[in-house]
């Protein structure tokens, strides 16, 4: 589990590819390696990856991670080149304050940077999601104004959404621009997107209730919402007496 608060910017120093995937070495990372162990998880541009090798001293502190083909297909990490900076965050410790939001670092999909404008010393950016497919349905139901979205591992607040255009926007204050890689990326580049997992769980629970599954409490809740909506629209003349009304 992560928070989406980027701790450090590392630099890609080596890339080795084969048919099975890709190994990345990230250097200049000593500040996040002081308590590192082989097998630890580090979010790299928002993707939770396993440390397979590290050295706190060499190259300013470096570590190596392995990217499976699934990771390469879901993220922008296959686009990275030697010299590129990447956002880094260690897995959250139980003793630290929770300053961002629940981030699994399981990237859902990539979006494209569409445009940017300055707003005082802040930077507004807009992104476009790809056309949905059966394998990768639309993420727009989980992206709402003033909700959370994780972009390249950074927890950010959504400022606008356009479902018809498959776009959404965020704003970066000056401090954030300096602490993450997003402000340095150009229009047309890809970014890693993870939507708020709470919305996914809520949707699954509601759908289960509508389909006759789930718990009794959830089914009763959904039934009550439907009944109230029908009454408000004049389709039902009054709200039916629910099973838990206590009537004899």
Rosetta silent file (secondary structure, phi, psi, omega in degrees, C-alpha in Angstrom):
SEQUENCE: XXXXXXXXXXXXXXXXXXXXXXXXXXXXXXXXXXXXXXXXXXXXXXXXXXXXXXXXXXXXXXXXXXXXXXXXXXXXXXXXXXXXXXXXXXXXXXXXXXXXXXXXXXXXXXXXXXXXXXXXXXXXXXXXXXXXXXXXXXXXXXXXXXXXXXXXXXXXXXXXXXXXXXXXXXXXXXXXXXXXXXXXXXXXXXXXXXXXXXXXXXXXXXXXXXXXXXXXXXXXXXXXXXXXXXXXXXXXXXXXXXXXXXXX
SCORE:     score description
SCORE:     0.000 S_00000001
   1 L     0.000  141.351 -178.400    0.000    0.000    0.000 S_00000001
   2 E  -130.677  173.318 -178.510    1.195    3.500   -0.870 S_00000001
   3 L  -110.694  -17.510 -175.456    0.011    7.075   -0.304 S_00000001
   4 L    83.978    9.844  174.214    0.754    8.770   -3.627 S_00000001
   5 L   -99.870  107.290 -174.061    3.167   11.211   -1.959 S_00000001
   6 L   -66.724  130.657 -178.387    6.367   10.982   -4.002 S_00000001
   7 L   -90.345  -33.549 -169.678    9.466   10.669   -1.815 S_00000001
   8 E  -161.667  154.395  172.593   12.263   11.020   -4.321 S_00000001
   9 E  -105.148  118.207  175.059   13.172   11.312   -8.014 S_00000001
  10 E   -99.182  171.856 -178.178   15.495    8.548   -9.239 S_00000001
  11 E  -125.185  129.997  177.257   17.273    8.312  -12.584 S_00000001
  12 E   -68.070  120.769 -176.989   17.155    5.395  -15.018 S_00000001
  13 E  -114.021  -15.296  177.884   20.783    4.299  -15.448 S_00000001
  14 E  -157.141  144.798  178.512   20.475    0.943  -17.246 S_00000001
  15 E  -135.820  128.411  175.966   17.884   -0.965  -19.291 S_00000001
  16 E  -130.614  118.599 -176.836   18.104   -4.622  -20.339 S_00000001
  17 E  -110.919  147.265  167.895   15.299   -6.123  -22.432 S_00000001
  18 E  -149.081 -174.144 -175.914   14.531   -9.668  -23.540 S_00000001
  19 L   -64.130  -23.194 -177.168   11.458  -11.640  -24.615 S_00000001
  20 L   -86.500  -12.377 -178.732   10.407  -12.123  -21.001 S_00000001
  21 E   151.035 -141.233 -172.555   10.348   -8.455  -20.026 S_00000001
  22 E  -153.893  137.878  174.228   12.754   -5.743  -18.981 S_00000001
  23 E  -105.999  128.759  176.483   15.192   -5.003  -16.142 S_00000001
  24 E  -113.311  138.567  170.238   15.568   -1.375  -15.044 S_00000001
  25 E  -110.508  126.435 -178.213   18.299    0.007  -12.837 S_00000001
  26 E  -111.374  120.322 -177.769   17.378    3.201  -11.007 S_00000001
  27 E  -107.601 -179.571 -178.011   20.272    5.288   -9.635 S_00000001
  28 L    55.344   44.107 -172.724   20.591    8.422   -7.488 S_00000001
  29 L  -125.267   17.722 -174.864   18.130    6.821   -5.077 S_00000001
  30 H   -52.656  -39.322 -176.416   20.067    6.556   -1.792 S_00000001
  31 H   -59.720  -24.654 -179.718   17.472    8.417    0.346 S_00000001
  32 H  -103.543    7.404 -178.744   14.897    5.654   -0.149 S_00000001
  33 L  -108.751    0.566 -175.702   17.347    2.755    0.152 S_00000001
  34 L   -63.499  -27.733  178.484   18.531    3.315    3.734 S_00000001
  35 L  -118.987   24.129 -173.958   16.047    0.716    5.037 S_00000001
  36 L   -79.629  150.494  173.850   15.752   -1.356    1.855 S_00000001
  37 L  -137.029  152.144  173.392   15.807   -5.155    1.658 S_00000001
  38 L   -57.829  132.779 -178.645   15.740   -7.545   -1.295 S_00000001
  39 L    96.070   -8.641  177.434   12.085   -8.268   -2.049 S_00000001
  40 L   -67.329  158.010  177.551   10.814   -4.880   -0.848 S_00000001
  41 E  -101.448  132.984  173.020    8.221   -3.033   -2.926 S_00000001
  42 E  -130.385  132.095  175.951    8.930    0.387   -4.413 S_00000001
  43 E   -82.262  120.929  179.236    6.454    2.280   -6.581 S_00000001
  44 E  -113.750  112.588 -172.904    8.218    3.467   -9.746 S_00000001
  45 L    51.119   35.573  174.927    6.088    5.966  -11.679 S_00000001
  46 L    87.917    3.324  178.522    3.130    4.481   -9.818 S_00000001
  47 E  -107.688  123.838  179.843    3.852    0.798  -10.530 S_00000001
  48 E   -72.544  116.835 -175.300    4.524   -1.447   -7.537 S_00000001
  49 E  -131.628  153.925 -174.130    7.752   -3.320   -8.322 S_00000001
  50 E   -96.748  130.704  176.936   10.021   -5.690   -6.417 S_00000001
  51 E   -73.716  120.267  179.428   13.617   -4.822   -5.579 S_00000001
  52 E  -106.360  -11.980  179.672   15.838   -7.664   -6.840 S_00000001
  53 E  -164.218  143.520  175.301   19.198   -5.956   -6.253 S_00000001
  54 E  -157.512  158.887  175.904   20.403   -2.756   -4.573 S_00000001
  55 E  -148.445  117.543 -175.058   23.503   -0.905   -3.386 S_00000001
  56 L   -69.113  -26.307 -173.654   23.166    2.150   -1.140 S_00000001
  57 L   -93.979  -43.582 -171.407   26.614    3.537   -2.066 S_00000001
  58 H   -69.986  138.329  176.295   27.158    2.882   -5.765 S_00000001
  59 H    53.983   38.509 -179.845   25.891    5.443   -8.331 S_00000001
  60 H    71.787   18.175 -175.642   24.336    7.559   -5.633 S_00000001
  61 L    90.791  111.779 -179.220   22.400    4.535   -4.440 S_00000001
  62 E  -130.952  157.653  173.565   20.888    2.236   -7.065 S_00000001
  63 E  -143.987  156.432 -178.313   18.370   -0.596   -7.215 S_00000001
  64 E  -117.624  141.392  178.475   17.212   -3.007   -9.902 S_00000001
  65 E  -132.300  156.728  178.205   13.642   -4.065  -10.702 S_00000001
  66 E  -112.876  132.426  178.769   12.126   -6.511  -13.196 S_00000001
  67 E  -109.260  115.634  174.520    9.221   -5.550  -15.441 S_00000001
  68 E   -72.700  164.691 -179.489    7.063   -8.389  -16.742 S_00000001
  69 H   -61.456  -32.526  175.798    5.397   -8.005  -20.137 S_00000001
  70 H   -61.021  -43.007  178.439    2.060   -7.318  -18.395 S_00000001
  71 H   -64.633  -40.969  179.301    3.651   -4.355  -16.617 S_00000001
  72 H   -64.476  -33.349 -179.141    5.145   -3.099  -19.853 S_00000001
  73 H   -78.061  -22.528 -175.508    1.734   -3.271  -21.558 S_00000001
  74 H   -96.343  -18.015 -170.987   -0.044   -1.433  -18.714 S_00000001
  75 L  -126.102  177.865  177.218    2.468    1.326  -17.975 S_00000001
  76 L   -93.330    5.054 -172.153    4.763    3.869  -19.566 S_00000001
  77 H   -66.219  -25.721  174.992    7.888    2.216  -18.126 S_00000001
  78 H   -69.431  -16.065  177.867    8.750    0.629  -21.463 S_00000001
  79 H   -84.958  -15.538 -174.320    9.033    4.162  -22.866 S_00000001
  80 L   -66.468  147.349  179.374   11.680    5.210  -20.344 S_00000001
  81 L  -122.202  159.565  175.094   15.228    5.871  -21.552 S_00000001
  82 L   -56.968  130.854 -177.653   18.561    6.023  -19.761 S_00000001
  83 L   101.238  -17.948  177.642   18.748    9.431  -18.085 S_00000001
  84 L   -68.762  144.335  172.469   14.995    9.768  -17.528 S_00000001
  85 E   -89.778  150.201  178.114   13.812   10.618  -14.031 S_00000001
  86 E  -135.189  149.071  177.541   11.105    8.533  -12.352 S_00000001
  87 E   -77.401  135.356 -178.639    8.885    9.082   -9.308 S_00000001
  88 E  -126.726  138.348  172.725    9.719    6.840   -6.340 S_00000001
  89 E  -146.857  131.203  173.914    7.794    5.939   -3.190 S_00000001
  90 E   -75.688  156.795  174.623    8.450    3.191   -0.674 S_00000001
  91 L   -57.517  142.892 -174.076    5.571    1.058    0.601 S_00000001
  92 L   -66.793  134.066  173.907    3.787    2.864    3.424 S_00000001
  93 L   -85.936  150.884 -178.254    4.889    2.082    6.986 S_00000001
  94 L   -68.049  -16.770 -174.628    2.260    1.559    9.679 S_00000001
  95 L   -95.217   -0.005 -174.793    3.874    4.267   11.840 S_00000001
  96 L  -101.682  158.825  176.349    3.651    7.158    9.346 S_00000001
  97 L   -70.575  146.316 -178.292    0.929    9.741    8.733 S_00000001
  98 L   -98.164   94.704 -172.594   -1.368    9.010    5.792 S_00000001
  99 L   -95.437  -14.504 -177.811   -1.167   12.209    3.742 S_00000001
 100 L  -107.069 -118.324  172.482   -2.375   11.127    0.294 S_00000001
 101 L  -145.181  173.666 -178.556   -5.007    8.473   -0.503 S_00000001
 102 L   -64.869  111.949  179.563   -5.155    4.678   -0.749 S_00000001
 103 E  -120.216  123.743  177.415   -2.829    3.799   -3.646 S_00000001
 104 L   -85.723  -20.194 -172.336   -2.198    0.185   -4.582 S_00000001
 105 L    62.802   34.252  170.848    0.372    1.089   -7.264 S_00000001
 106 L  -108.314   96.338 -173.466   -1.445   -1.278   -9.625 S_00000001
 107 L   -63.855  131.128  179.339   -1.598    0.820  -12.781 S_00000001
 108 L   -81.721  -42.963 -172.185   -4.937    0.543  -14.600 S_00000001
 109 E  -171.191  171.372  171.704   -3.985    2.091  -17.923 S_00000001
 110 E  -106.450  149.223  173.307   -2.010    4.921  -19.523 S_00000001
 111 E  -119.293  167.175 -178.951   -3.436    8.267  -20.601 S_00000001
 112 E  -110.199  134.960  174.890   -1.979   10.881  -22.951 S_00000001
 113 E   -68.885  119.847 -174.169   -1.080   14.442  -21.948 S_00000001
 114 E   -91.363  -48.328 -178.629   -3.409   16.538  -24.092 S_00000001
 115 E  -163.555  170.758  179.088   -2.552   20.135  -23.189 S_00000001
 116 E  -149.919  150.106  174.537   -1.332   22.417  -20.420 S_00000001
 117 E  -143.485  149.732  174.032   -1.791   26.041  -19.363 S_00000001
 118 E   -82.034  143.384  175.951   -0.274   28.220  -16.666 S_00000001
 119 E  -135.563   89.251 -169.794   -2.572   29.531  -13.942 S_00000001
 120 L    66.240 -128.023  175.912   -0.506   31.980  -11.891 S_00000001
 121 L   -95.796    7.869  176.390    2.401   29.896  -10.602 S_00000001
 122 E   -96.543  165.143 -179.117    0.332   26.713  -10.904 S_00000001
 123 E  -126.085  123.504  175.947    0.127   24.414  -13.910 S_00000001
 124 E   -97.703  133.904  178.531   -3.102   22.961  -15.269 S_00000001
 125 E  -129.071  145.790  176.275   -2.869   19.745  -17.307 S_00000001
 126 E  -121.953  144.347 -176.260   -5.470   17.769  -19.250 S_00000001
 127 E  -128.613  150.110  175.907   -5.276   14.091  -20.142 S_00000001
 128 E  -119.795  129.842  176.145   -7.153   11.845  -22.549 S_00000001
 129 E   -82.633  153.584  178.934   -7.933    8.215  -21.826 S_00000001
 130 L   -71.745  164.747  174.255   -7.854    5.664  -24.670 S_00000001
 131 L   -59.111  134.022  179.917  -10.993    4.266  -26.270 S_00000001
 132 L   -69.848  152.497  176.310  -12.410    1.578  -23.966 S_00000001
 133 L  -130.751  172.171  177.995  -12.305   -2.080  -24.968 S_00000001
 134 L   -62.509  -36.712 -179.654  -13.853   -5.261  -23.593 S_00000001
 135 L   -75.970  -31.943 -178.215  -10.521   -6.137  -21.970 S_00000001
 136 L  -133.580   83.472 -177.802   -9.961   -2.618  -20.628 S_00000001
 137 L   -67.345  170.209 -176.137  -13.282   -0.858  -20.030 S_00000001
 138 L   -61.661  139.959  175.083  -13.623    2.874  -19.420 S_00000001
 139 L   -95.697   -3.023 -175.232  -12.195    4.292  -16.197 S_00000001
 140 H   -59.449  -32.865  177.504  -14.268    7.477  -16.423 S_00000001
 141 H   -60.027  -20.333 -178.069  -16.930    6.262  -13.941 S_00000001
 142 H   -99.419    1.875 -179.559  -14.214    6.324  -11.256 S_00000001
 143 L  -113.959  114.047 -176.348  -12.887    9.809  -12.095 S_00000001
 144 L  -130.106  151.299  176.907  -14.958   12.642  -10.616 S_00000001
 145 L   -57.235  134.102 -177.830  -14.311   16.357   -9.994 S_00000001
 146 L    70.721    7.652  171.848  -12.574   16.850   -6.625 S_00000001
 147 L   -89.232 -178.631 -179.472  -11.940   13.117   -6.404 S_00000001
 148 E   -97.091  148.643  166.647   -8.552   11.430   -6.373 S_00000001
 149 E  -145.425  145.942  177.220   -6.536   10.055   -9.247 S_00000001
 150 E  -103.582  121.443 -179.344   -2.992    8.681   -9.223 S_00000001
 151 E  -119.774  117.361 -176.177   -0.818    9.913  -12.098 S_00000001
 152 L    51.068   36.185  176.662    2.670    8.419  -12.380 S_00000001
 153 L    88.408   -6.786 -177.762    2.346    7.475   -8.717 S_00000001
 154 E   -96.372  129.399  176.924    1.386   10.966   -7.489 S_00000001
 155 E   -76.205  117.169 -176.071   -1.906   11.456   -5.643 S_00000001
 156 E  -131.290  155.341 -179.948   -3.659   14.375   -7.341 S_00000001
 157 E   -95.132  130.488  179.407   -7.077   16.037   -7.159 S_00000001
 158 E   -73.849  130.302  179.565   -9.259   15.997  -10.278 S_00000001
 159 E  -101.673  -24.713 -179.162  -10.342   19.503  -11.339 S_00000001
 160 E  -158.625  154.055  178.101  -12.515   18.671  -14.358 S_00000001
 161 E  -141.491  136.340  174.080  -13.947   15.726  -16.285 S_00000001
 162 E  -127.611   98.702 -176.599  -15.414   15.516  -19.805 S_00000001
 163 L   -62.411  -37.992 -176.709  -16.936   12.071  -20.331 S_00000001
 164 L   -64.621  -36.880 -178.354  -17.741   12.701  -23.997 S_00000001
 165 L   -94.077   -3.456 -177.904  -14.137   13.571  -24.839 S_00000001
 166 L    60.306   39.968 -176.970  -12.668   10.994  -22.391 S_00000001
 167 E  -123.298  157.538  172.310  -10.626   13.761  -20.761 S_00000001
 168 E  -151.433  161.528 -176.745   -9.920   15.012  -17.257 S_00000001
 169 E  -129.258  157.057  173.466   -7.741   17.707  -15.722 S_00000001
 170 E  -137.691  168.654  175.605   -5.586   18.335  -12.667 S_00000001
 171 E  -130.090  134.733  178.604   -3.648   21.310  -11.306 S_00000001
 172 E  -108.944  121.842  172.513   -0.108   21.248   -9.913 S_00000001
 173 L   -70.987  167.582 -174.708    0.991   23.877   -7.426 S_00000001
 174 H   -59.581  -40.479  179.548    4.557   25.127   -7.756 S_00000001
 175 H   -59.224  -46.065 -178.241    5.862   22.859   -4.976 S_00000001
 176 H   -65.499  -37.597  178.752    4.409   19.749   -6.642 S_00000001
 177 H   -56.926  -32.702 -176.870    5.841   20.726  -10.026 S_00000001
 178 H   -84.417  -18.259 -171.978    9.316   20.566   -8.501 S_00000001
 179 H  -101.426  -11.552 -179.246    8.811   17.258   -6.667 S_00000001
 180 L  -131.748  168.345 -175.050    7.418   14.997   -9.414 S_00000001
 181 L   -83.821  -14.319 -168.971    8.201   14.295  -13.080 S_00000001
 182 H   -57.541  -42.820 -177.149    4.792   15.211  -14.493 S_00000001
 183 H   -64.034  -22.346 -178.420    5.503   18.903  -15.123 S_00000001
 184 H   -87.486  -13.764 -179.850    8.552   17.920  -17.189 S_00000001
 185 L   -75.995  147.991 -176.467    6.655   15.583  -19.521 S_00000001
 186 L   -91.913  159.003  172.199    5.643   16.934  -22.927 S_00000001
 187 L   -56.168  138.078 -178.986    2.223   17.002  -24.560 S_00000001
 188 L    95.498  -16.708  177.455    1.608   13.664  -26.267 S_00000001
 189 L   -77.035  156.936  179.524    3.599   11.639  -23.717 S_00000001
 190 E   -90.286  150.825  173.981    1.951    8.829  -21.769 S_00000001
 191 E  -132.308  153.233  179.405    1.327    8.795  -18.032 S_00000001
 192 E   -85.884  133.390 -177.203    0.331    5.946  -15.718 S_00000001
 193 E  -119.585  129.283  168.234   -3.199    6.121  -14.315 S_00000001
 194 E  -127.572  121.519 -179.933   -4.619    4.381  -11.260 S_00000001
 195 E   -84.404  164.926 -177.072   -8.170    5.304  -10.286 S_00000001
 196 L   -63.339  119.767 -175.459   -9.446    5.370   -6.703 S_00000001
 197 H   -68.273  -22.834  179.569   -9.950    1.747   -5.648 S_00000001
 198 H   -60.963  -40.856  178.541  -12.749    2.693   -3.215 S_00000001
 199 H   -61.248  -36.164  178.342  -14.986    3.520   -6.180 S_00000001
 200 H   -64.807  -42.348 -179.046  -14.329    0.072   -7.663 S_00000001
 201 H   -67.426  -40.163  178.453  -15.361   -1.677   -4.450 S_00000001
 202 H   -61.978  -46.641  179.748  -18.521    0.432   -4.132 S_00000001
 203 H   -59.061  -44.670 -177.983  -19.505   -0.336   -7.739 S_00000001
 204 H   -63.939  -40.291  179.519  -18.947   -4.060   -7.262 S_00000001
 205 H   -65.346  -43.036 -179.529  -21.034   -4.115   -4.059 S_00000001
 206 H   -66.706  -44.022  179.018  -23.919   -2.221   -5.647 S_00000001
 207 H   -62.441  -38.975  177.848  -23.895   -4.391   -8.775 S_00000001
 208 H   -62.225  -40.421  178.749  -23.883   -7.524   -6.620 S_00000001
 209 H   -65.926  -42.037 -179.682  -26.919   -6.218   -4.732 S_00000001
 210 H   -66.306  -29.012 -179.243  -28.779   -5.361   -7.941 S_00000001
 211 L   -91.318    6.516  175.972  -28.073   -8.826   -9.291 S_00000001
 212 L    94.954    0.081  177.694  -29.382  -10.505   -6.151 S_00000001
 213 L   -99.595 -160.734  178.858  -26.044  -11.136   -4.466 S_00000001
 214 L    73.684 -178.178 -178.102  -24.247   -9.278   -1.720 S_00000001
 215 L   -80.554  161.115  179.743  -25.413   -8.806    1.831 S_00000001
 216 H   -61.266  -39.130 -178.785  -28.980   -8.161    2.966 S_00000001
 217 H   -61.673  -42.534  179.882  -28.082   -4.678    4.233 S_00000001
 218 H   -67.257  -40.564  178.877  -26.750   -3.619    0.815 S_00000001
 219 H   -63.022  -41.390  178.927  -29.812   -5.025   -1.002 S_00000001
 220 H   -64.324  -40.737  179.645  -32.146   -3.157    1.372 S_00000001
 221 H   -62.195  -48.595 -179.390  -30.166    0.054    0.880 S_00000001
 222 H   -63.543  -40.774  178.759  -30.293   -0.176   -2.930 S_00000001
 223 H   -60.237  -42.368 -179.085  -34.018   -1.045   -2.839 S_00000001
 224 H   -64.938  -41.256  178.602  -34.744    2.015   -0.711 S_00000001
 225 H   -62.185  -43.949  179.762  -32.815    4.316   -3.059 S_00000001
 226 H   -62.780  -45.172 -179.518  -34.702    2.942   -6.086 S_00000001
 227 H   -61.626  -44.705 -179.907  -38.073    3.323   -4.349 S_00000001
 228 H   -64.192  -37.282  178.230  -37.369    6.911   -3.303 S_00000001
 229 H   -65.220  -42.560  178.920  -36.272    7.789   -6.832 S_00000001
 230 H   -64.718  -38.192  177.416  -39.458    6.341   -8.326 S_00000001
 231 H   -65.535  -45.943 -179.230  -41.589    8.281   -5.830 S_00000001
 232 H   -61.867  -29.838  178.856  -39.734   11.543   -6.540 S_00000001
 233 L   -88.998    0.408  178.248  -40.324   11.071  -10.275 S_00000001
 234 L    78.591   10.083 -179.764  -44.029   10.380   -9.720 S_00000001
 235 L   -77.739  -35.240  172.216  -43.819    6.819  -11.005 S_00000001
 236 L  -111.354  138.183 -178.193  -44.914    5.457   -7.620 S_00000001
 237 L   -73.115  -23.509  179.620  -47.578    7.333   -5.638 S_00000001
 238 L  -158.524  162.176  179.074  -45.923    6.555   -2.292 S_00000001
 239 L   -75.831  125.532  178.879  -42.974    4.699   -0.868 S_00000001
 240 L   -61.390  152.185  176.914  -43.829    1.033   -0.241 S_00000001
 241 L   -72.693  122.910 -177.169  -43.554   -0.187    3.318 S_00000001
 242 L   -78.346  162.877 -176.842  -40.161   -1.886    3.631 S_00000001
 243 L   -65.210  -21.850 -176.894  -39.664   -5.259    5.233 S_00000001
 244 L  -101.530   21.599 -176.457  -37.806   -3.743    8.177 S_00000001
 245 L   -75.823  -17.076 -179.774  -40.521   -1.184    9.069 S_00000001
 246 L    83.518    9.830  179.078  -41.667   -3.123   12.118 S_00000001
 247 L   -71.888  149.737 -177.941  -45.343   -3.206   10.997 S_00000001
 248 L   -92.112    0.000    0.000  -47.550   -6.010   12.322 S_00000001
